[in-house]
Structure formats: structure tokens, C-alpha cells
Amino acid sequence: MFDITCSTCQQRYLVGTRSIRTFRNTDEGPVAIVRCPVGHLLEHEFRARAPQAAVAPSALPEREAHDRPLVAGSH
């Protein structure tokens, strides 16, 4: 699933792959023509939605955080 913003509806939607009408790879990244739930077509650039790297927790050094035992009920 991914989010789209329909400029016609002026709404943001969470949609699945069934909403994709066409898909193409470009030199800049993948682009799709997507249908919003109301029926409007829009171009969605997946390269603009790429996830960013997670920031490491600052409370504990990385090695120490991985060495800590799990506590029952904490997952």
C-alpha cells in the first residue's frame, strides 16, 4: 500500500496495487498512473516517496541496545 494525493478531490488516500493503471520505470525512478477511490487518474512518482534511513536511538549505544535481553511483555 502507498499514499496518494488527488489534486481533483483535494484528498489524500491510502491505496493498494489494484489502483495502479499503468506503471513504467524511468531513469529517475518508477512512475505510475493511479486511480483514486473516487475515480480520478493521477501520476504518482514513487521516487518522491522513498523511505528515509531510520535514526539510531540516542539513549543507548547501538551495540549495547542489541545486547539487552527481551523482557516478557515488552514486545
PQR file with spaces between the fields and no chain letter, atoms N, CA, C, O and H, PARSE charges and radii, in Angstrom:
ATOM       1  N    MET     1       0.844   -1.177    0.000 -0.4000 1.5000
ATOM       2  CA   MET     1       0.000    0.000    0.000 -0.0000 2.0000
ATOM       3  C    MET     1       0.888    1.238    0.000  0.5500 1.7000
ATOM       4  O    MET     1       2.031    1.217    0.457 -0.5500 1.4000
ATOM       5  N    PHE     2       0.320    2.309   -0.527 -0.4000 1.5000
ATOM       6  CA   PHE     2       1.041    3.573   -0.592 -0.0000 2.0000
ATOM       7  C    PHE     2       0.013    4.693   -0.579  0.5500 1.7000
ATOM       8  O    PHE     2      -1.166    4.480   -0.861 -0.5500 1.4000
ATOM       9  H    PHE     2      -0.608    2.326   -0.898  0.4000 1.0000
ATOM      10  N    ASP     3       0.481    5.886   -0.249 -0.4000 1.5000
ATOM      11  CA   ASP     3      -0.449    7.013   -0.190 -0.0000 2.0000
ATOM      12  C    ASP     3      -0.334    7.851   -1.456  0.5500 1.7000
ATOM      13  O    ASP     3       0.741    8.010   -2.035 -0.5500 1.4000
ATOM      14  H    ASP     3       1.439    6.059   -0.020  0.4000 1.0000
ATOM      15  N    ILE     4      -1.489    8.382   -1.863 -0.4000 1.5000
ATOM      16  CA   ILE     4      -1.550    9.297   -3.000 -0.0000 2.0000
ATOM      17  C    ILE     4      -2.315   10.529   -2.568  0.5500 1.7000
ATOM      18  O    ILE     4      -3.092   10.487   -1.614 -0.5500 1.4000
ATOM      19  H    ILE     4      -2.362    8.254   -1.392  0.4000 1.0000
ATOM      20  N    THR     5      -2.096   11.618   -3.267 -0.4000 1.5000
ATOM      21  CA   THR     5      -2.865   12.835   -3.048 -0.0000 2.0000
ATOM      22  C    THR     5      -3.521   13.196   -4.360  0.5500 1.7000
ATOM      23  O    THR     5      -2.838   13.490   -5.341 -0.5500 1.4000
ATOM      24  H    THR     5      -1.465   11.653   -4.042  0.4000 1.0000
ATOM      25  N    CYS     6      -4.846   13.175   -4.386 -0.4000 1.5000
ATOM      26  CA   CYS     6      -5.599   13.502   -5.586 -0.0000 2.0000
ATOM      27  C    CYS     6      -5.839   15.009   -5.604  0.5500 1.7000
ATOM      28  O    CYS     6      -6.481   15.558   -4.708 -0.5500 1.4000
ATOM      29  H    CYS     6      -5.401   12.936   -3.589  0.4000 1.0000
ATOM      30  N    SER     7      -5.314   15.667   -6.636 -0.4000 1.5000
ATOM      31  CA   SER     7      -5.485   17.126   -6.722 -0.0000 2.0000
ATOM      32  C    SER     7      -6.920   17.499   -7.092  0.5500 1.7000
ATOM      33  O    SER     7      -7.360   18.607   -6.784 -0.5500 1.4000
ATOM      34  H    SER     7      -4.792   15.221   -7.363  0.4000 1.0000
ATOM      35  N    THR     8      -7.654   16.603   -7.744 -0.4000 1.5000
ATOM      36  CA   THR     8      -9.050   16.880   -8.099 -0.0000 2.0000
ATOM      37  C    THR     8      -9.926   16.829   -6.853  0.5500 1.7000
ATOM      38  O    THR     8     -10.732   17.730   -6.620 -0.5500 1.4000
ATOM      39  H    THR     8      -7.296   15.704   -7.994  0.4000 1.0000
ATOM      40  N    CYS     9      -9.770   15.773   -6.052 -0.4000 1.5000
ATOM      41  CA   CYS     9     -10.551   15.616   -4.806 -0.0000 2.0000
ATOM      42  C    CYS     9     -10.007   16.503   -3.689  0.5500 1.7000
ATOM      43  O    CYS     9     -10.722   16.846   -2.747 -0.5500 1.4000
ATOM      44  H    CYS     9      -9.116   15.041   -6.241  0.4000 1.0000
ATOM      45  N    GLN    10      -8.745   16.864   -3.808 -0.4000 1.5000
ATOM      46  CA   GLN    10      -8.022   17.553   -2.750 -0.0000 2.0000
ATOM      47  C    GLN    10      -8.049   16.718   -1.475  0.5500 1.7000
ATOM      48  O    GLN    10      -8.283   17.224   -0.377 -0.5500 1.4000
ATOM      49  H    GLN    10      -8.165   16.585   -4.573  0.4000 1.0000
ATOM      50  N    GLN    11      -7.795   15.394   -1.662 -0.4000 1.5000
ATOM      51  CA   GLN    11      -7.794   14.441   -0.566 -0.0000 2.0000
ATOM      52  C    GLN    11      -6.573   13.545   -0.680  0.5500 1.7000
ATOM      53  O    GLN    11      -6.034   13.337   -1.767 -0.5500 1.4000
ATOM      54  H    GLN    11      -7.605   14.984   -2.554  0.4000 1.0000
ATOM      55  N    ARG    12      -6.155   13.025    0.446 -0.4000 1.5000
ATOM      56  CA   ARG    12      -5.060   12.059    0.498 -0.0000 2.0000
ATOM      57  C    ARG    12      -5.669   10.693    0.798  0.5500 1.7000
ATOM      58  O    ARG    12      -6.513   10.566    1.686 -0.5500 1.4000
ATOM      59  H    ARG    12      -6.593   13.194    1.328  0.4000 1.0000
ATOM      60  N    TYR    13      -5.238    9.668    0.052 -0.4000 1.5000
ATOM      61  CA   TYR    13      -5.797    8.327    0.187 -0.0000 2.0000
ATOM      62  C    TYR    13      -4.683    7.301    0.353  0.5500 1.7000
ATOM      63  O    TYR    13      -3.573    7.491   -0.144 -0.5500 1.4000
ATOM      64  H    TYR    13      -4.553    9.771   -0.669  0.4000 1.0000
ATOM      65  N    LEU    14      -4.987    6.221    1.050 -0.4000 1.5000
ATOM      66  CA   LEU    14      -4.117    5.061    1.127 -0.0000 2.0000
ATOM      67  C    LEU    14      -4.701    4.044    0.156  0.5500 1.7000
ATOM      68  O    LEU    14      -5.845    3.619    0.317 -0.5500 1.4000
ATOM      69  H    LEU    14      -5.889    6.067    1.453  0.4000 1.0000
ATOM      70  N    VAL    15      -3.919    3.648   -0.859 -0.4000 1.5000
ATOM      71  CA   VAL    15      -4.413    2.742   -1.897 -0.0000 2.0000
ATOM      72  C    VAL    15      -3.459    1.559   -2.049  0.5500 1.7000
ATOM      73  O    VAL    15      -2.317    1.602   -1.591 -0.5500 1.4000
ATOM      74  H    VAL    15      -2.990    3.994   -0.990  0.4000 1.0000
ATOM      75  N    GLY    16      -3.940    0.516   -2.692 -0.4000 1.5000
ATOM      76  CA   GLY    16      -3.139   -0.669   -2.951 -0.0000 2.0000
ATOM      77  C    GLY    16      -2.784   -0.780   -4.422  0.5500 1.7000
ATOM      78  O    GLY    16      -3.091    0.108   -5.217 -0.5500 1.4000
ATOM      79  H    GLY    16      -4.868    0.481   -3.065  0.4000 1.0000
ATOM      80  N    THR    17      -2.140   -1.869   -4.771 -0.4000 1.5000
ATOM      81  CA   THR    17      -1.673   -2.058   -6.143 -0.0000 2.0000
ATOM      82  C    THR    17      -2.816   -2.162   -7.147  0.5500 1.7000
ATOM      83  O    THR    17      -2.596   -1.923   -8.334 -0.5500 1.4000
ATOM      84  H    THR    17      -1.891   -2.590   -4.124  0.4000 1.0000
ATOM      85  N    ARG    18      -4.008   -2.502   -6.724 -0.4000 1.5000
ATOM      86  CA   ARG    18      -5.158   -2.563   -7.644 -0.0000 2.0000
ATOM      87  C    ARG    18      -5.507   -1.190   -8.221  0.5500 1.7000
ATOM      88  O    ARG    18      -6.185   -1.106   -9.246 -0.5500 1.4000
ATOM      89  H    ARG    18      -4.187   -2.696   -5.760  0.4000 1.0000
ATOM      90  N    SER    19      -5.055   -0.127   -7.580 -0.4000 1.5000
ATOM      91  CA   SER    19      -5.323    1.229   -8.073 -0.0000 2.0000
ATOM      92  C    SER    19      -4.394    1.635   -9.208  0.5500 1.7000
ATOM      93  O    SER    19      -4.654    2.621   -9.898 -0.5500 1.4000
ATOM      94  H    SER    19      -4.505   -0.196   -6.748  0.4000 1.0000
ATOM      95  N    ILE    20      -3.310    0.882   -9.411 -0.4000 1.5000
ATOM      96  CA   ILE    20      -2.347    1.216  -10.469 -0.0000 2.0000
ATOM      97  C    ILE    20      -2.930    0.817  -11.817  0.5500 1.7000
ATOM      98  O    ILE    20      -3.314   -0.336  -12.015 -0.5500 1.4000
ATOM      99  H    ILE    20      -3.099    0.081   -8.851  0.4000 1.0000
ATOM     100  N    ARG    21      -2.997    1.778  -12.755 -0.4000 1.5000
ATOM     101  CA   ARG    21      -3.495    1.516  -14.105 -0.0000 2.0000
ATOM     102  C    ARG    21      -2.351    1.242  -15.071  0.5500 1.7000
ATOM     103  O    ARG    21      -2.445    0.331  -15.893 -0.5500 1.4000
ATOM     104  H    ARG    21      -2.685    2.715  -12.595  0.4000 1.0000
ATOM     105  N    THR    22      -1.277    2.010  -14.985 -0.4000 1.5000
ATOM     106  CA   THR    22      -0.074    1.765  -15.781 -0.0000 2.0000
ATOM     107  C    THR    22       1.141    2.025  -14.910  0.5500 1.7000
ATOM     108  O    THR    22       1.069    2.768  -13.931 -0.5500 1.4000
ATOM     109  H    THR    22      -1.200    2.749  -14.317  0.4000 1.0000
ATOM     110  N    PHE    23       2.251    1.411  -15.271 -0.4000 1.5000
ATOM     111  CA   PHE    23       3.487    1.538  -14.499 -0.0000 2.0000
ATOM     112  C    PHE    23       4.644    1.557  -15.476  0.5500 1.7000
ATOM     113  O    PHE    23       4.670    0.786  -16.435 -0.5500 1.4000
ATOM     114  H    PHE    23       2.310    0.807  -16.066  0.4000 1.0000
ATOM     115  N    ARG    24       5.602    2.440  -15.233 -0.4000 1.5000
ATOM     116  CA   ARG    24       6.794    2.480  -16.084 -0.0000 2.0000
ATOM     117  C    ARG    24       8.004    2.842  -15.241  0.5500 1.7000
ATOM     118  O    ARG    24       7.903    3.586  -14.265 -0.5500 1.4000
ATOM     119  H    ARG    24       5.582    3.066  -14.454  0.4000 1.0000
ATOM     120  N    ASN    25       9.135    2.310  -15.630 -0.4000 1.5000
ATOM     121  CA   ASN    25      10.400    2.663  -14.993 -0.0000 2.0000
ATOM     122  C    ASN    25      11.055    3.760  -15.815  0.5500 1.7000
ATOM     123  O    ASN    25      11.119    3.673  -17.041 -0.5500 1.4000
ATOM     124  H    ASN    25       9.217    1.705  -16.423  0.4000 1.0000
ATOM     125  N    THR    26      11.533    4.779  -15.146 -0.4000 1.5000
ATOM     126  CA   THR    26      12.242    5.864  -15.807 -0.0000 2.0000
ATOM     127  C    THR    26      13.652    5.939  -15.221  0.5500 1.7000
ATOM     128  O    THR    26      13.959    5.265  -14.238 -0.5500 1.4000
ATOM     129  H    THR    26      11.480    4.850  -14.150  0.4000 1.0000
ATOM     130  N    ASP    27      14.493    6.752  -15.822 -0.4000 1.5000
ATOM     131  CA   ASP    27      15.844    6.924  -15.296 -0.0000 2.0000
ATOM     132  C    ASP    27      15.829    7.533  -13.895  0.5500 1.7000
ATOM     133  O    ASP    27      16.753    7.315  -13.111 -0.5500 1.4000
ATOM     134  H    ASP    27      14.244    7.300  -16.620  0.4000 1.0000
ATOM     135  N    GLU    28      14.785    8.292  -13.582 -0.4000 1.5000
ATOM     136  CA   GLU    28      14.675    8.931  -12.261 -0.0000 2.0000
ATOM     137  C    GLU    28      13.967    8.045  -11.243  0.5500 1.7000
ATOM     138  O    GLU    28      13.979    8.356  -10.052 -0.5500 1.4000
ATOM     139  H    GLU    28      14.035    8.469  -14.219  0.4000 1.0000
ATOM     140  N    GLY    29      13.349    6.948  -11.682 -0.4000 1.5000
ATOM     141  CA   GLY    29      12.637    6.060  -10.773 -0.0000 2.0000
ATOM     142  C    GLY    29      11.281    5.672  -11.318  0.5500 1.7000
ATOM     143  O    GLY    29      10.872    6.173  -12.365 -0.5500 1.4000
ATOM     144  H    GLY    29      13.340    6.695  -12.650  0.4000 1.0000
ATOM     145  N    PRO    30      10.567    4.779  -10.622 -0.5600 1.5000
ATOM     146  CA   PRO    30       9.271    4.299  -11.096  0.2800 2.0000
ATOM     147  C    PRO    30       8.176    5.356  -11.022  0.5500 1.7000
ATOM     148  O    PRO    30       8.130    6.170  -10.100 -0.5500 1.4000
ATOM     149  N    VAL    31       7.290    5.320  -12.028 -0.4000 1.5000
ATOM     150  CA   VAL    31       6.153    6.247  -12.120 -0.0000 2.0000
ATOM     151  C    VAL    31       4.922    5.427  -12.493  0.5500 1.7000
ATOM     152  O    VAL    31       5.010    4.524  -13.325 -0.5500 1.4000
ATOM     153  H    VAL    31       7.327    4.659  -12.777  0.4000 1.0000
ATOM     154  N    ALA    32       3.788    5.730  -11.893 -0.4000 1.5000
ATOM     155  CA   ALA    32       2.554    5.002  -12.195 -0.0000 2.0000
ATOM     156  C    ALA    32       1.404    5.982  -12.415  0.5500 1.7000
ATOM     157  O    ALA    32       1.377    7.075  -11.849 -0.5500 1.4000
ATOM     158  H    ALA    32       3.717    6.464  -11.218  0.4000 1.0000
ATOM     159  N    ILE    33       0.456    5.562  -13.248 -0.4000 1.5000
ATOM     160  CA   ILE    33      -0.826    6.255  -13.338 -0.0000 2.0000
ATOM     161  C    ILE    33      -1.741    5.490  -12.392  0.5500 1.7000
ATOM     162  O    ILE    33      -1.933    4.283  -12.537 -0.5500 1.4000
ATOM     163  H    ILE    33       0.478    4.674  -13.708  0.4000 1.0000
ATOM     164  N    VAL    34      -2.304    6.207  -11.420 -0.4000 1.5000
ATOM     165  CA   VAL    34      -3.086    5.600  -10.344 -0.0000 2.0000
ATOM     166  C    VAL    34      -4.481    6.200  -10.343  0.5500 1.7000
ATOM     167  O    VAL    34      -4.654    7.384  -10.629 -0.5500 1.4000
ATOM     168  H    VAL    34      -2.149    7.188  -11.302  0.4000 1.0000
ATOM     169  N    ARG    35      -5.479    5.378  -10.019 -0.4000 1.5000
ATOM     170  CA   ARG    35      -6.861    5.856   -9.898 -0.0000 2.0000
ATOM     171  C    ARG    35      -7.181    6.034   -8.416  0.5500 1.7000
ATOM     172  O    ARG    35      -7.011    5.108   -7.624 -0.5500 1.4000
ATOM     173  H    ARG    35      -5.337    4.416   -9.787  0.4000 1.0000
ATOM     174  N    CYS    36      -7.645    7.227   -8.046 -0.4000 1.5000
ATOM     175  CA   CYS    36      -8.052    7.464   -6.655 -0.0000 2.0000
ATOM     176  C    CYS    36      -9.375    6.730   -6.408  0.5500 1.7000
ATOM     177  O    CYS    36     -10.031    6.330   -7.370 -0.5500 1.4000
ATOM     178  H    CYS    36      -7.783    7.980   -8.690  0.4000 1.0000
ATOM     179  N    PRO    37      -9.782    6.543   -5.156 -0.5600 1.5000
ATOM     180  CA   PRO    37     -11.030    5.822   -4.865  0.2800 2.0000
ATOM     181  C    PRO    37     -12.273    6.443   -5.492  0.5500 1.7000
ATOM     182  O    PRO    37     -13.270    5.748   -5.690 -0.5500 1.4000
ATOM     183  N    VAL    38     -12.234    7.741   -5.809 -0.4000 1.5000
ATOM     184  CA   VAL    38     -13.374    8.399   -6.435 -0.0000 2.0000
ATOM     185  C    VAL    38     -13.375    8.149   -7.947  0.5500 1.7000
ATOM     186  O    VAL    38     -14.420    8.237   -8.591 -0.5500 1.4000
ATOM     187  H    VAL    38     -11.424    8.305   -5.648  0.4000 1.0000
ATOM     188  N    GLY    39     -12.196    7.835   -8.513 -0.4000 1.5000
ATOM     189  CA   GLY    39     -12.109    7.523   -9.930 -0.0000 2.0000
ATOM     190  C    GLY    39     -11.215    8.422  -10.754  0.5500 1.7000
ATOM     191  O    GLY    39     -11.064    8.194  -11.954 -0.5500 1.4000
ATOM     192  H    GLY    39     -11.347    7.763   -7.990  0.4000 1.0000
ATOM     193  N    HIS    40     -10.618    9.433  -10.155 -0.4000 1.5000
ATOM     194  CA   HIS    40      -9.726   10.335  -10.881 -0.0000 2.0000
ATOM     195  C    HIS    40      -8.373    9.681  -11.122  0.5500 1.7000
ATOM     196  O    HIS    40      -7.877    8.942  -10.271 -0.5500 1.4000
ATOM     197  H    HIS    40     -10.741    9.618   -9.181  0.4000 1.0000
ATOM     198  N    LEU    41      -7.775    9.951  -12.280 -0.4000 1.5000
ATOM     199  CA   LEU    41      -6.446    9.436  -12.598 -0.0000 2.0000
ATOM     200  C    LEU    41      -5.393   10.472  -12.256  0.5500 1.7000
ATOM     201  O    LEU    41      -5.590   11.666  -12.482 -0.5500 1.4000
ATOM     202  H    LEU    41      -8.178   10.552  -12.971  0.4000 1.0000
ATOM     203  N    LEU    42      -4.268   10.012  -11.707 -0.4000 1.5000
ATOM     204  CA   LEU    42      -3.168   10.912  -11.389 -0.0000 2.0000
ATOM     205  C    LEU    42      -1.854   10.187  -11.566  0.5500 1.7000
ATOM     206  O    LEU    42      -1.806    8.958  -11.523 -0.5500 1.4000
ATOM     207  H    LEU    42      -4.108    9.042  -11.523  0.4000 1.0000
ATOM     208  N    GLU    43      -0.797   10.936  -11.764 -0.4000 1.5000
ATOM     209  CA   GLU    43       0.544   10.359  -11.885 -0.0000 2.0000
ATOM     210  C    GLU    43       1.189   10.344  -10.509  0.5500 1.7000
ATOM     211  O    GLU    43       1.192   11.347   -9.797 -0.5500 1.4000
ATOM     212  H    GLU    43      -0.836   11.935  -11.799  0.4000 1.0000
ATOM     213  N    HIS    44       1.737    9.187  -10.147 -0.4000 1.5000
ATOM     214  CA   HIS    44       2.389    9.030   -8.838 -0.0000 2.0000
ATOM     215  C    HIS    44       3.847    8.661   -9.058  0.5500 1.7000
ATOM     216  O    HIS    44       4.149    7.659   -9.706 -0.5500 1.4000
ATOM     217  H    HIS    44       1.735    8.372  -10.726  0.4000 1.0000
ATOM     218  N    GLU    45       4.735    9.457   -8.528 -0.4000 1.5000
ATOM     219  CA   GLU    45       6.171    9.208   -8.639 -0.0000 2.0000
ATOM     220  C    GLU    45       6.640    8.531   -7.359  0.5500 1.7000
ATOM     221  O    GLU    45       6.661    9.151   -6.296 -0.5500 1.4000
ATOM     222  H    GLU    45       4.490   10.271   -8.002  0.4000 1.0000
ATOM     223  N    PHE    46       7.013    7.270   -7.459 -0.4000 1.5000
ATOM     224  CA   PHE    46       7.440    6.527   -6.273 -0.0000 2.0000
ATOM     225  C    PHE    46       8.777    7.023   -5.742  0.5500 1.7000
ATOM     226  O    PHE    46       9.056    6.884   -4.551 -0.5500 1.4000
ATOM     227  H    PHE    46       6.996    6.766   -8.323  0.4000 1.0000
ATOM     228  N    ARG    47       9.600    7.593   -6.596 -0.4000 1.5000
ATOM     229  CA   ARG    47      10.900    8.088   -6.139 -0.0000 2.0000
ATOM     230  C    ARG    47      10.751    9.193   -5.105  0.5500 1.7000
ATOM     231  O    ARG    47      11.621    9.353   -4.249 -0.5500 1.4000
ATOM     232  H    ARG    47       9.373    7.707   -7.563  0.4000 1.0000
ATOM     233  N    ALA    48       9.682    9.946   -5.165 -0.4000 1.5000
ATOM     234  CA   ALA    48       9.453   11.033   -4.206 -0.0000 2.0000
ATOM     235  C    ALA    48       8.999   10.491   -2.855  0.5500 1.7000
ATOM     236  O    ALA    48       9.001   11.224   -1.866 -0.5500 1.4000
ATOM     237  H    ALA    48       8.975    9.815   -5.860  0.4000 1.0000
ATOM     238  N    ARG    49       8.612    9.220   -2.797 -0.4000 1.5000
ATOM     239  CA   ARG    49       8.087    8.627   -1.571 -0.0000 2.0000
ATOM     240  C    ARG    49       9.052    7.620   -0.948  0.5500 1.7000
ATOM     241  O    ARG    49       8.677    6.881   -0.038 -0.5500 1.4000
ATOM     242  H    ARG    49       8.610    8.624   -3.601  0.4000 1.0000
ATOM     243  N    ALA    50      10.272    7.591   -1.427 -0.4000 1.5000
ATOM     244  CA   ALA    50      11.224    6.602   -0.916 -0.0000 2.0000
ATOM     245  C    ALA    50      11.439    6.803    0.580  0.5500 1.7000
ATOM     246  O    ALA    50      11.598    7.933    1.040 -0.5500 1.4000
ATOM     247  H    ALA    50      10.577    8.192   -2.166  0.4000 1.0000
ATOM     248  N    PRO    51      11.444    5.705    1.343 -0.5600 1.5000
ATOM     249  CA   PRO    51      11.654    5.841    2.793  0.2800 2.0000
ATOM     250  C    PRO    51      13.049    6.363    3.103  0.5500 1.7000
ATOM     251  O    PRO    51      14.013    6.070    2.395 -0.5500 1.4000
ATOM     252  N    GLN    52      13.136    7.128    4.160 -0.4000 1.5000
ATOM     253  CA   GLN    52      14.421    7.673    4.583 -0.0000 2.0000
ATOM     254  C    GLN    52      15.025    6.760    5.643  0.5500 1.7000
ATOM     255  O    GLN    52      14.313    6.012    6.313 -0.5500 1.4000
ATOM     256  H    GLN    52      12.354    7.366    4.735  0.4000 1.0000
ATOM     257  N    ALA    53      16.318    6.829    5.782 -0.4000 1.5000
ATOM     258  CA   ALA    53      17.012    5.997    6.764 -0.0000 2.0000
ATOM     259  C    ALA    53      16.531    6.319    8.174  0.5500 1.7000
ATOM     260  O    ALA    53      16.311    7.479    8.522 -0.5500 1.4000
ATOM     261  H    ALA    53      16.896    7.436    5.238  0.4000 1.0000
ATOM     262  N    ALA    54      16.372    5.283    8.969 -0.4000 1.5000
ATOM     263  CA   ALA    54      15.946    5.469   10.350 -0.0000 2.0000
ATOM     264  C    ALA    54      17.089    6.040   11.178  0.5500 1.7000
ATOM     265  O    ALA    54      18.259    5.747   10.931 -0.5500 1.4000
ATOM     266  H    ALA    54      16.550    4.340    8.687  0.4000 1.0000
ATOM     267  N    VAL    55      16.740    6.844   12.145 -0.4000 1.5000
ATOM     268  CA   VAL    55      17.734    7.431   13.036 -0.0000 2.0000
ATOM     269  C    VAL    55      17.961    6.472   14.196  0.5500 1.7000
ATOM     270  O    VAL    55      16.999    5.991   14.796 -0.5500 1.4000
ATOM     271  H    VAL    55      15.790    7.082   12.345  0.4000 1.0000
ATOM     272  N    ALA    56      19.208    6.189   14.515 -0.4000 1.5000
ATOM     273  CA   ALA    56      19.536    5.290   15.620 -0.0000 2.0000
ATOM     274  C    ALA    56      19.117    5.916   16.941  0.5500 1.7000
ATOM     275  O    ALA    56      19.229    7.130   17.112 -0.5500 1.4000
ATOM     276  H    ALA    56      19.989    6.580   14.027  0.4000 1.0000
ATOM     277  N    PRO    57      18.636    5.101   17.880 -0.5600 1.5000
ATOM     278  CA   PRO    57      18.262    5.658   19.184  0.2800 2.0000
ATOM     279  C    PRO    57      19.478    6.284   19.862  0.5500 1.7000
ATOM     280  O    PRO    57      20.583    5.743   19.809 -0.5500 1.4000
ATOM     281  N    SER    58      19.257    7.420   20.492 -0.4000 1.5000
ATOM     282  CA   SER    58      20.382    8.130   21.111 -0.0000 2.0000
ATOM     283  C    SER    58      20.573    7.760   22.576  0.5500 1.7000
ATOM     284  O    SER    58      21.593    8.113   23.167 -0.5500 1.4000
ATOM     285  H    SER    58      18.359    7.859   20.534  0.4000 1.0000
ATOM     286  N    ALA    59      19.612    7.054   23.176 -0.4000 1.5000
ATOM     287  CA   ALA    59      19.710    6.738   24.602 -0.0000 2.0000
ATOM     288  C    ALA    59      20.794    5.697   24.888  0.5500 1.7000
ATOM     289  O    ALA    59      21.456    5.777   25.923 -0.5500 1.4000
ATOM     290  H    ALA    59      18.783    6.767   22.696  0.4000 1.0000
ATOM     291  N    LEU    60      20.988    4.739   24.008 -0.4000 1.5000
ATOM     292  CA   LEU    60      21.971    3.691   24.212 -0.0000 2.0000
ATOM     293  C    LEU    60      22.850    3.555   22.975  0.5500 1.7000
ATOM     294  O    LEU    60      22.379    3.734   21.852 -0.5500 1.4000
ATOM     295  H    LEU    60      20.450    4.674   23.167  0.4000 1.0000
ATOM     296  N    PRO    61      24.118    3.240   23.177 -0.5600 1.5000
ATOM     297  CA   PRO    61      24.947    2.939   22.007  0.2800 2.0000
ATOM     298  C    PRO    61      24.353    1.745   21.266  0.5500 1.7000
ATOM     299  O    PRO    61      23.725    0.886   21.884 -0.5500 1.4000
ATOM     300  N    GLU    62      24.545    1.681   19.940 -0.4000 1.5000
ATOM     301  CA   GLU    62      23.924    0.635   19.120 -0.0000 2.0000
ATOM     302  C    GLU    62      24.250   -0.768   19.623  0.5500 1.7000
ATOM     303  O    GLU    62      23.349   -1.601   19.724 -0.5500 1.4000
ATOM     304  H    GLU    62      25.055    2.380   19.437  0.4000 1.0000
ATOM     305  N    ARG    63      25.506   -1.052   19.939 -0.4000 1.5000
ATOM     306  CA   ARG    63      25.909   -2.387   20.386 -0.0000 2.0000
ATOM     307  C    ARG    63      25.203   -2.759   21.688  0.5500 1.7000
ATOM     308  O    ARG    63      24.728   -3.884   21.843 -0.5500 1.4000
ATOM     309  H    ARG    63      26.238   -0.375   19.857  0.4000 1.0000
ATOM     310  N    GLU    64      25.137   -1.812   22.618 -0.4000 1.5000
ATOM     311  CA   GLU    64      24.510   -2.072   23.909 -0.0000 2.0000
ATOM     312  C    GLU    64      23.010   -2.342   23.754  0.5500 1.7000
ATOM     313  O    GLU    64      22.467   -3.203   24.445 -0.5500 1.4000
ATOM     314  H    GLU    64      25.523   -0.898   22.492  0.4000 1.0000
ATOM     315  N    ALA    65      22.343   -1.627   22.867 -0.4000 1.5000
ATOM     316  CA   ALA    65      20.910   -1.817   22.651 -0.0000 2.0000
ATOM     317  C    ALA    65      20.614   -3.212   22.126  0.5500 1.7000
ATOM     318  O    ALA    65      19.598   -3.801   22.496 -0.5500 1.4000
ATOM     319  H    ALA    65      22.784   -0.928   22.304  0.4000 1.0000
ATOM     320  N    HIS    66      21.482   -3.762   21.266 -0.4000 1.5000
ATOM     321  CA   HIS    66      21.274   -5.094   20.719 -0.0000 2.0000
ATOM     322  C    HIS    66      21.595   -6.189   21.733  0.5500 1.7000
ATOM     323  O    HIS    66      21.073   -7.298   21.614 -0.5500 1.4000
ATOM     324  H    HIS    66      22.307   -3.284   20.966  0.4000 1.0000
ATOM     325  N    ASP    67      22.426   -5.915   22.711 -0.4000 1.5000
ATOM     326  CA   ASP    67      22.827   -6.914   23.704 -0.0000 2.0000
ATOM     327  C    ASP    67      21.833   -7.036   24.862  0.5500 1.7000
ATOM     328  O    ASP    67      21.930   -7.966   25.662 -0.5500 1.4000
ATOM     329  H    ASP    67      22.850   -5.014   22.808  0.4000 1.0000
ATOM     330  N    ARG    68      20.895   -6.120   24.954 -0.4000 1.5000
ATOM     331  CA   ARG    68      19.947   -6.162   26.069 -0.0000 2.0000
ATOM     332  C    ARG    68      18.957   -7.294   25.887  0.5500 1.7000
ATOM     333  O    ARG    68      18.467   -7.499   24.776 -0.5500 1.4000
ATOM     334  H    ARG    68      20.816   -5.365   24.304  0.4000 1.0000
ATOM     335  N    PRO    69      18.640   -8.048   26.953 -0.5600 1.5000
ATOM     336  CA   PRO    69      17.682   -9.146   26.848  0.2800 2.0000
ATOM     337  C    PRO    69      16.267   -8.595   26.706  0.5500 1.7000
ATOM     338  O    PRO    69      15.964   -7.495   27.170 -0.5500 1.4000
ATOM     339  N    LEU    70      15.402   -9.385   26.052 -0.4000 1.5000
ATOM     340  CA   LEU    70      13.997   -9.017   25.953 -0.0000 2.0000
ATOM     341  C    LEU    70      13.324   -9.266   27.283  0.5500 1.7000
ATOM     342  O    LEU    70      13.630  -10.246   27.962 -0.5500 1.4000
ATOM     343  H    LEU    70      15.648  -10.278   25.675  0.4000 1.0000
ATOM     344  N    VAL    71      12.419   -8.402   27.658 -0.4000 1.5000
ATOM     345  CA   VAL    71      11.670   -8.545   28.888 -0.0000 2.0000
ATOM     346  C    VAL    71      10.268   -9.014   28.516  0.5500 1.7000
ATOM     347  O    VAL    71       9.676   -8.492   27.571 -0.5500 1.4000
ATOM     348  H    VAL    71      12.170   -7.606   27.106  0.4000 1.0000
ATOM     349  N    ALA    72       9.732   -9.986   29.238 -0.4000 1.5000
ATOM     350  CA   ALA    72       8.408  -10.525   28.945 -0.0000 2.0000
ATOM     351  C    ALA    72       7.379   -9.392   28.914  0.5500 1.7000
ATOM     352  O    ALA    72       7.337   -8.546   29.807 -0.5500 1.4000
ATOM     353  H    ALA    72      10.214  -10.411   30.005  0.4000 1.0000
ATOM     354  N    GLY    73       6.558   -9.398   27.873 -0.4000 1.5000
ATOM     355  CA   GLY    73       5.519   -8.382   27.735 -0.0000 2.0000
ATOM     356  C    GLY    73       5.979   -7.097   27.109  0.5500 1.7000
ATOM     357  O    GLY    73       5.192   -6.155   27.015 -0.5500 1.4000
ATOM     358  H    GLY    73       6.592  -10.085   27.148  0.4000 1.0000
ATOM     359  N    SER    74       7.233   -7.012   26.670 -0.4000 1.5000
ATOM     360  CA   SER    74       7.737   -5.767   26.102 -0.0000 2.0000
ATOM     361  C    SER    74       7.690   -5.756   24.574  0.5500 1.7000
ATOM     362  O    SER    74       8.088   -4.769   23.956 -0.5500 1.4000
ATOM     363  H    SER    74       7.872   -7.777   26.746  0.4000 1.0000
ATOM     364  N    HIS    75       7.218   -6.822   23.965 -0.4000 1.5000
ATOM     365  CA   HIS    75       7.156   -6.867   22.507 -0.0000 2.0000
ATOM     366  C    HIS    75       5.779   -6.665   22.096  0.5500 1.7000
ATOM     367  O    HIS    75       5.485   -6.664   20.901 -0.5500 1.4000
ATOM     368  H    HIS    75       6.895   -7.624   24.467  0.4000 1.0000
